[in-house]
Amino acid sequence: MAIIAQLSDIHLAAGRDGTVDDGSGPVRALRAAVSSLLSLPARPDAVVLTGDLADAGLPAEYARLHALLSPLPMPVYPLAGNHDVVDALRAAFDERPAVVASGSRPGAPLQYTADVAGVRLVCCDTSVQGGASGCMDDERLEWLDAVLAEAPEKPTVVATHHPPYPIGIRFIDAMRFENHDVFAKIVSGHPQVVRVMSGNVHRGSAGSFGGVVCTTCPSTYRQLFLDLTQPGHAAVTGEPAGFAVHLVTTDPPGTATTHFVPTGSYRPLMDVE
């Protein structure tokens, strides 16, 4: 079994002086998430960062992100969100060969694969530089179809920033990535895909799309107000920050379970039978 943790929508922000204040909310929140993750009885085999890692995509923001994640002993795999700048993000994780190899030209999509304890992780780039909405263009979709065809027997998790399925929050669904219908056909054509994990929503959710269970992750910083009315109210709430933990079986292959974990120090209160 592989255990994959997911942190998302961290939004580290540099101030006017170009530095990230260690006392800022996003920094304190990320420290709490890292501490909570490390306190889990079973440590994850890897951590996936599903986008909006920096607020303005500045090198200083990514440098601070990298430093704050340094206590994690397991591999960390980043994705770009609509707040990220792919080249700066790629450069910050230059110790990950797959990340560096993903781009041979400026602005190339940050897309790559990795093996996590017998599970294949496929990281897709749905970001559009300078825009809030997502997109999987023909080049990215062809890449996804090809890499999924390379290992049809291996349990696979696909990661994106923008979720492919409707969330029900108006302004989030307006950012749903273009060609999500083609994405669904590709994923459904590769039955080894056991989960699609996404960010952008700033809260946990689960849905089915293309015959695959899809989930979104709480933000390590702030959660969005759950207003399912139309047009709805775009706001953040005081709900706890959190992250997700995905369990993917390899023997037998083909099942996945997702847990949403609030950040904080939670210890057993009593033993139960």
Helices and strands as residue ranges (DSSP letters): E 2-7, H 25-38, E 46-50, H 59-68, E 76-79, H 86-92, H 97-101, E 112-116, E 119-123, H 138-150, E 156-159, H 170-173, H 180-188, E 193-198, E 205-209, E 212-216, E 223-224, E 236-237, E 242-250, E 253-262
